[in-house]
Amino acid sequence: MLTRGDDYPIHQTPEPIAYAGSDRNFYDRYFFNAYSPDGARFVAVAFGVYPALNVADAHVSVLEGETQRCLHASRILNMERMDLSVGPIRIEILEPLQRLKVTVERAEGISAELVFEGRAFPIEEPRFVKRNGPRLFMDYTRLTQNCFVSGWVEVDGRRWDASSWLGTRDRSWGIRPVGLTDPQPTPGGQLAGFFWQWTPVNFDDRSVFFHVNADPDGRPWNTRAVILPDGAGADGGVHAEGATMEALLRQGLRHAERGTLTIPLEGGAARVDFEPVATFLMRGIGYGGEWRHGALQGELRVAREDIDVGAADMSAMENLHIQAVSKAVLRQPGEPERQGVGVFEQLILGPYKPYVL
C-alpha cells in the first residue's frame, strides 16, 4: 500500500508509511491552542490520525464566556497519512518546527485561519511509557512549542482578530488508548489512578513549561520543567526535573482554584503563581464522549456541538479533563516580576494521596 509519504525519507519500520508498527492504538496528533492576551477568548484545535484504525479526525472548539462552540469532523483515513485535512479542517506545515497554519472552512457557523509561529525551538518532553500489568498503556513522545499567533476566528458571523494572540502547539505520536476500548479486561491490567498536570505559559520574553504524570501515592513517573527564552535553540533554556506544583482544589471538585509551581534553579528557585480565569472542557476537542479520538464515524461526518460550561457538572467523568485558561506571575531570583498567560491542564482519575482524594 504505497502512499505519498513513501516518497519522503521518514520511514520508521521496514513497512510502507501506511503501516505504523503492530499496535492498534498507534496515533499521530497535532494540538493547538490560542488565546487573547487577557485570556477572555480561547480556541483549541486537535487533529489526529490513527493508522491501524484507518481513521482521521479533527476538532475545533471556541470558548467565550461560559460557552464552548465546537466543530467536529471525522473521516476514513484510507491509509493516506500525508493528507492533513478532515472535512473543513486543514493543517499546513509552512516551515517544519517553526510555522504551521490551521484553516477551518466555514461549516456550521465556525471558520478560522490561524498561523502559529514558534517563539523558540520546540522542547522534547521525556518519553512517556506506562504499563498496566502486562499491557502497554502509553508509549509516546511529545514536542511542545509556545507560539505567536496571527489570523482570525469567526463564530456565527462574529469575527475575532487574533493578530496579538499567544498560544501553544504540540505534536505527539506513539501509543495511547484511542477508539473503542477493549471489551475484554486484562487481569492485573487496571489503572489504580491517573494524575496529570501540564502548564505551558507565555511571558513577555520567555516561556515556562511544566508537566507531571504521577502515581496515586504522588510519586512522579514522568515530569520536567523548562524555562525557555525567546529564540532559544534545541539545547537552550533551563531544564529542571525536581519542580513541584502546589494546588488548592475547588470545593468538592478535582480542579484547581489556584496553583504555585516551584522550579529549582542554581542560586534559588523560580515560582509561577496560577490564577485560573476560564475553564475549557477537553471533550470539546475529542478527549472523551461521542467524538473521542479515533472513533469510527463513517466515511465523513461533520457536526457542531455547543457546550454550556456554566451548567456542566464539573464532577462528571466527561468533564474532569480541562484546560484552565490562567493568568500567571513569574518570579525568578534577581529578575523583575513578569505577568503572563497560559493554561493549567488537569486530569485526576481515581485516588491521589497528596490531595486526599
N, C-alpha and C positions, 0 to 999 in steps of 0.2 A: 504494500500500500504506500506508494510514493506520494508525497505532498510537497508544497512549496518550501517547507522548512528543510527538506533534504538537500537543497542546493546551497545551504549555508553550513559552515563548519561548526555546528552546535550539537552534534550527536553525543549522547551520554551512555549509550548502550550499543551493542552490535546491530540493533534493530533500526528500521526506519523511524523517523521522528514521530510518526503516528502512534508508536507503541512506547509507553512510559514504564518500563520495568514490568513487575508482575503484581503489584498491589493495587486492588480495585479502588483504594482510597487515595491514589495519587491525584494531586491537584496543582494548578499553577495560577496564581491570582495577583491582580492589581487592586490596590486600595488607595483612595484619595479622600482627604477632607480639606475644606476651605472655609474660612470664616472672616467676617468683618472684624476690624481692629477692636471693637468693643464686645465681640462675641455674641451680638444680638441676632446675627444671621449666620446660618451654618448649612453647609452642603456636604454630603458624603457620597462616594461612589465606590462600588465594588464590581469587579469583572473577573470571572473565573472560568477556566477550562478544566474538564475532568476527563482525561483521555480514555480511561478504562470504562467510564460510564457513557462515553460518546455524547456528552452534554456540554454546552457553554451557557453561562447566564451572566446577567448584568443588572445592576440596581443603582438607582439614583434616589436620594432622599433629601428633601429640603426642610429645614427646621426654622420656623419663625414663631416666636412666642411659645405656645404650648401645642402647636400643630405641626406634625410631620406629613408632608405630601410626598408620596413615594411612587416611583415608576419602576416596575419590574419587567424583565424580559428574559426569556429562555428559549433555546433552540437546540436542535440536534447538531452536534459538532461536525458530523460527517468526517471525523478523523483529521480535519484540517485545522491545525493549531496555529497557523500563521494568519488566520482571518480574525482580526481583533474587533469584530462587530457582532452585536446581537440586536436584531430589530433596529430601533432608533439610536442605540448607544454604541459609540465607537471610540477606541483608543488609538492614538497615533504616537509613535516614538519619533520625535523630531530630532533629538540628539541623545543617544543612549547615556543613561546615568545622569542626565542633566536637564532635558526639557521634554515633557510629554504633554499631549493635548487630549482633552476629553470633549467630545461633541455629542450632544443629545438633540437629534432632530425632533421637532415639535411632535409630541404624542401625548394624548390625554391631558393637554394643558401645560405640559412641562417641556422646557427646552433649555439648552445651555451650551456655552462654548468657553472652556476654561483651559488656560495654559499654566502648567506647573514648572517652575524653574528652580533648580536646586540652589540652596544657599551655600552648600559645601558638598564635598564628595559624600555619597551615602555611607552610613555606618552599616557594618555587617554584625548583626546580633549573634551571640553564640548559638550553635546548632541546638535545636530543641529535639530531644529524644526522650520518650516516655513510654514505658510498657505497662500494661495491665495484665499481671500474671504472665502467661506465655505469649500474649498478643501485643503487637506493636500498635500503640495508640497514636503516637506522634513521632515524626521524624522529618523535620523541615528546617529550612534556612530562610531568614528574612533580612532584606536590606531596608533601611528606613532613611528618609531624607526630608528635612524641613524645606519649605518652598516659599518663594514669592509667587503670587497668583495674579493672573490678569484675565480679563474676559467679562462674561456676564451670565446671569441666570434669570430665566423668566418662568413665572408660575401664574397661570390663569390671567394672562395679559399684563401682569406687573413685572417690570424688568429691573433687576438689581445690577448696578455697575460693580464688578469685582476687581477693579484695577488696583485697589490699595489693600487687597486681602492678603492673608497669610494662610499657610496650611501645611499639611504633611502628606507624603505619599509613601507607600511601601510596596514591596514585591516579595511574595513568599511562595515557596514551592516545596513539594515533598509529599508527606503523608499526614493526613488528619481525617477525622470522620467526615464523610460527605455523603449526600444522597440518603437513601433509606438505611436504617440501622439493621444490623444482622439479626434475624429473628431468633437465632439460636444463641443463648448466653454461654459464655465460657467459664467453667468453674475456676474460681480464683482470679478471674479477669475483670472484676468490677472496680471502678474507681471509688476510693474511700471519700474523695473530695477533690475539688479543683479550685485553686486560688490564682487569680491573675490581675495584675495592675500594669498599665502601660501609659507613659506620660510624656509624649513629645510636646515641647513648649518652644515658642518663638519669642525671643527678646530682640532688642534693637540691633545688636551686632553679633549675636551668638544664639545657639540652640542648646537646649538641655533635653536629654533623653534618659528615661529610666524604665525598666521593666522588671517584673519578678513573677515567676511561677513558683509556688510553694506547696509543700505537703500540708495536710490538715494540722500537724503539730507546729507549723510555722517555719520549718526548715526549707530554705530556697533550694530548688533543683535547677533553676536557670535564672540568672539575674545579671544586670550590668547597668551602670550609669555612665553617661558621656556628656561632657561639656565641650561644645564644638564651635569655634569661631567661624564667622563667615569666610568663605574662600579656602577653608582647610582642605588639604588633600587626603589621600587614602590613609595616611598614617598620622593625621593631625588630631588635635584635641586631647582632652584628658579622659582616660577611661578608668573607671573605678568599679571594683567587684563588691565592695562592702557597704554600698548605700542602703539606707533603710527608709521606709515610709511609715510615719505615724498618722493614722487616720481616725477621726471621730465619726462613727456611723450615725446616720439619721435614726431617730427613734423607731424601733421595730422593723428597720429595713437593712439591706445589705449594701447600701450605697453610702458614700462618704459625704458628710456635711462640710468637712474641710480636711486638709491633709498637709503634712510637713515632710518634705523629702530632705534627708541629710546625706551629703556626699563627702566622704573623707578625702582630704587633699593634703599635700605637704604644706605644713605651716598652718593648719586649721581645717575647718570643714565649711563647705558651701551649704546653704539652706535655701530651699524653694518652698514657699507657702502657697497652697492652692485654695482658691475660693470658687467653688462651682457656681455658675450663673445660669446654666440651662442644662437640661437632660435630653440626650439623644438616644433613642432606642435602637440598638444594633439590629433588631429584627427587621427594621426598615430597609436594610441593605442585605438581607438574606441570611442573617445569623439566627436561624430558627424559624419556626412557623411554616405556613404553607409554601413559602418561597425560599425555603432553606437551600443552601448551596448544593448544587449537583442534583436537585430533584428533577425528575423527568416530567416535563410539562407538555410534551408533544413536539411536533415539527417546528412550530414557532408560536409563542404565546406572549402577549404584551398586556399588561394590566396596571391600573392605578390603584393605590391604596392610600387612604388618609387616616392618620392615627391621631387621636386626641390624647396627647401625653398627659395633660392635666387630669383627665378622667381615668387613666390607666391604673390598674392595680400593680403598683411597683414591687409587690412581693410575689407576684405570679412568676412562674418559671420563665415564661417567654419574655419577661421584662427585666430579668436580672442582669443581662449583659447590656451595659450602657457605655457611652462616652459622655462624661460630664464636661461640657464646654466651661473652661475655667480661666479666671484671671489668676496671674501668678506674680510673685515677687521673688527675685533672686538676690541673695546676699552672699557675696564672696569676700574672703579676707582681703583687706587693702583696696577694695574697689567700691565704687558708688552703687547704691541700691538700684536695681533695674526692674521695671514693670514689663510684664509680658502677657501673652495669652496662648492657650493651647488646650489640650484635652487630658482628662484623667479617666482613662478607660478602666472599667472594673467588671469582674465576674467572679462571684464566690458561690460555689456549689458545695453543699454538704457542710460538715463541721470545719471550723477553723479556730483553733485554740487561742491564738493571740487576741481575737476579737470576741472571745467567749461565745462562739456560735456552735 
